[in-house]
Amino acid sequence: MEGGIFLKSSKVLYVLISFIVAFCFISPVQTEAAPSVGYVAIDSGSLNVRSAPSTKAKVIGSLKNNVSVSVYSQSKTGWSEIGYKGKRAYVASQYLRMYSFLPDKTKAYTYKADGELSTNVYVGKYNGWDEWMDVDSEESYLLYENQKGLYVGWPESEYYTDIAYPVKIGKKWTDAFDESLTYTITGSGNVLTTAAGRFSGVVTVKSSDGYISYYAKNHGFIKGTYKGKTTSELVKITKK
């Protein structure tokens, strides 16, 4: 009799375990998708961070240009839900871009051009721009990015548009100092390998005088060619 009870109890337990296992396969635990990385894109000032997706909602903070944020969702009404100081908050989507072509400030970038090597490192801010220096020549240049594009310039001098945003194949713009010179985005989201490694999300920009420049997300310029020959190439990325 006791053996019969044991067998019956074991059968019930087996059925129960089987049901639980089957339920787990049918109804997996729901996990939140990993947030995307967005970048603040404003011309000046700061971007308001609000407690709710409305211009009437309380302003709980602000973000500066080019600051990266975790983006959890974007609504059709023009708001992005972001992570802010450990909580969820909202900013206007029109002031975010979901990509950046600025180099990583914690890395040193070594290029090879005309047989010579040059290593560039971030040194700090210069009137709101990122100042980089070629440690070999000790010459500085500036980089800046907002919702309209990626720019390169020099202290107390002119600047140029490297990439006009939003990134879109066929997008064209005119050189700021030479109206006869134009640039066109001819490729987007491509893969390119240089001596420094394999890069994805590469944007290709071709100028009307034949130069072609390649830019990788989060690294910036990685290669330049002219008439099929490489004029400059990123050959190494190291920690500063």
ABEGO torsion letter per residue (X at the ends): XAAAAAAAAAAAAAAAAAAAAAAAAABBBBBBBBBBBBBBBBABEBBBBBABBBAABBBAEBBBBGBBBBBABBBAAGBBBBBBGGBBBBBBAAABBABBABBBAABBBBBBBGGBBBBBBBAEBBGGBBBBBBAAAGBBBBBBBBAAEBBBBBBGBBBBBABBOBBBBGBBBBBAABAABBBBBABBGBBBBBAAEBBBGBBBBBBAAGBBBBBBBGAEBABBBBGGBBABBBABBBBX
